[in-house]
Amino acid sequence: MDSKKVTVSVAEVTFIKGRQKSIRIFVDGQNVNVPVGENVYAYFDEQFLRKNPSPLQQKRFATIMNVLRAAYLKGISDGSKN
């Protein structure tokens, strides 16, 4: 019987349509840019970025940034398992 070796490579590519903006987060001592669509960025900007935020707005901003940071680190962790 003739034995043959088969190698399979799988790659995932994502194409995002439309104009892009980035939400910048600070992770493990470095700035990371998370690309998002312009409409998502506009909503983020409207909801969370303020020149003089109230204590409640600061708390909400800190919460969303912690969620973004955790999601980014989870993605890195999941990606390194493959």
Phi, psi and omega in degrees: 000135182271116181269129179236142180265133180243129177244130180240130176243136179237132178229142177246131180233133179243128176250126181254123180278155175088176181285148184243148170232171179232139170260124184266129176235156180256117183229124176048047175081008179222152176280136178236132177261123178257111182288134177221161176293158181301322182292323177293317179297318180299318179293318177301313180300314181297322185275327193238337184263120182223146175291317181232076184289146175286166177304322178294318177296320177298319180295316179295318178298315179299321179296311182294325179291323176295322176295315178300315180298314180296318179295319179298312181295323177295319177298318177297315180298313179297321180293329181282346179283340183270000000 
